[in-house]
Amino acid sequence: MRLRTAAALAASLLAAACGPPPSTPLTVSGSAVGLEAELLQHQIQRFNRAHPQIPVSLRATPDAADQRHQLYVQWLNAHATDPDVLQLDVIWTAEFAAAGWSTIHQMRELAQHAQAEQKVPFGIVWQGARYEGLVTVFLEYLGAFGGSILDDKGRVAVDTDASVQALTAMCNAIRVDRTAPSAVLGWQEEQTRFAFQNGEAAFMRNWPYARPLLDDPAQSGVAGRFAIAAMPAGEGGTATAALGGSALAINAFSDRKDDAWAFIAFLLEPEQMLERARIAGQYPPAPALYDTPELANALHTDPRALRAIIDRAVARPATPVYSELSSILQVSLHRALSGQQTPALALRDAARDMQNLLTRVHLQPAS
């Protein structure tokens, strides 16, 4: 199954070892802001009440994925024993151990119509700042036109005709159709959500966390007036959603591995997963839950339709050098979107630099 959207995958890197006295807290790294932080603190408190012999405390980390990744690398390179449990972006796991619309062109036409006839300022908003979120947006446009970042043999594929079509469509949204505002070049998830929930955009590309916030009539002008679907298909492609989420991994240098496993198992119980779905809009990794009324009530939507999207979700390349590849690609994508290079030239440069990296680390032969 591809149901890995929520914190799901637990991986132990070394055998269990004897640990310190139970009074020493088990430390868990995670977000320190927003609903995610509140929810994690709540579940830690519940675990502590049920397991007083394994006290758990939160070690806050930056909410931005790139900054959190850098911090984890520093800790693990230093063989730090703390924190014991790491909340990973799903794309880091390899490194560390559709339904809906018709075509993408019709979505553009609907966006233009909303701007012209309904006076909506923006047709579509997505994450266009130079960070990991930009790569996930590009991945969905890539799938729409039948492209990929790496092919099935691990070779760089970002400079194909399909890739150029995908990036051209993104560039056109900003500079030709003007369905996307130029401001998206500096936007991440929250700026995108604010624009959509304020009724300023007809379409939004974002992650599931936004749904319960958009459903709240106290802060959202679109509560009860939106639906969820994968990015629609273009020529030669399929409706595509980027696979995201988190994974739970045990620090290889932790001396509390048994306790860490107990806490991870607790977080993966149905009660905790349903609570995350209800409060934070996080989709659970357990396939059986998608057939239950409990999940339908938690998400206020048909979970079977969501499961159909998740089952076809596209993962970013599973490679130990993904972060380096992504950094290269982010620069080129942003250059094209900001008009510094044509899509074809930007992707040609990206492909060259990505191939050089794979060759240098002996993951691909020289071309």
Secondary structure, 3 states (H helix, E strand, C coil): CCCCCCCCCEEECCCCCCCCCCCCCEEEEEECCHHHHHHHHHHHHHHHHHCCCCCEEEEEECCCHHHHHHHHHHHHHCCCCCCCEEEEEHHHHHHHCCCCCCEHHHHHHHHHHHHHHCCCCEEEECCCCCCHHHHHHHHHHHHHCCCCCECCCCCECCCCHHHHHHHHHHHHHHHCCCCCCHHHHHCCHHHHHHHHHCCCEEEECCCCCHHHHHCCCCCCCCCCCCCCCCECECCCCCCECECCCEEEEECCCCCCHHHHHHHHHHHCCHHHHHHHHHHHCCCCCCHHHHHCHHHHHHHCCCHHHHHHHHHCCECCCCCCCHHHHHHHHHHHHHHHHCCCCCHHHHHHHHHHHHHHHHHHCCCCCCC
